[in-house]
Amino acid sequence: MSNDRDNIESEASMKEVKMSESTVSLNEGVDWKEQTPNAEDIKMNPIDEVSYVYAGFWMRFWAYLADIIIVSSVNRILIYPILRLVDVPLHESSIFSTVNICTAITFYLYFVLMTLFLKQTLGKMIFGLKVVPINKERLTWDTILFREWIGRFISGSFIILYALVAFLPKKQGIHDLFADTTVIHDR
C-alpha cells in the first residue's frame, strides 16, 4: 500500500515537473521587448480614451430652447434699443432688413464664439452638455464655422433633419455629421 502511495506521489510530481518544463520552454522563445509596445507606438484617439454618454434629442432640444431665449433677450436688451436710437425701423418685412441682419449676426456670433472658446453655449452649460470633436483633439475655426453656420442653415432649412439625433448611434444631427462633432453629457 505504501508503494502504491509512493508511486502515485512520484507520478504526480513528475507531471508537475513536465508541465513546468513545458511552460518554461514555451516562454523561453518569447522576446518580451517585442511584445511590449512603446508609448510612442500607441496613438490614442481622444474619443476612444473615455466612454462618453451622448446627449439625446430632448436634452439638446431643451438646451437649444434656452439658447434661443438667451439670444432673444440679448437682441431685445441690446440690439433693438441701439437700432431705435439710430432710427432704424424694427418691423420691416424684408429678409435682408437691418434688424434681421443684426439679429442673425447676434445669433451666429453667440453660437460660434461660445462653442469655439468654451465648447458649449449657455444652454448647454445649464443642461451639462458639451460639443466634442470625433476625430480631432480640439475644435477648430473651420469645424465650428461649418457646424454652427452652414450645418445649422441646412438643418434649419429642413427641420426634419434635427430628428436624426434621435436615431443615430452617436446622437449626431446633420450639422454634427458635416463637422465630425457630437454633443456629450459633461457631468
Sequence and secondary structure as in RCSB ss.txt:
>XXXX:A:sequence
MSNDRDNIESEASMKEVKMSESTVSLNEGVDWKEQTPNAEDIKMNPIDEVSYVYAGFWMRFWAYLADIIIVSSVN
RILIYPILRLVDVPLHESSIFSTVNICTAITFYLYFVLMTLFLKQTLGKMIFGLKVVPINKERLTWDTILFREWI
GRFISGSFIILYALVAFLPKKQGIHDLFADTTVIHDR
>XXXX:A:secstr
 HHHHHHHHHHHHHHHHHHHHHHHHHHHT  HHHHS  TTT    HHHHS   B  HHHHHHHHHHHHHHHHHHI
IIIIHHHHHHTT  S    TT HHHHHHHHHHHHHHHHHHHHHSS HHHHHHTEEEEESSSSS  HHHHHIIIII
IHHHHHHSGGGGGHHHHSTT   HHHHHHTEEEEE  
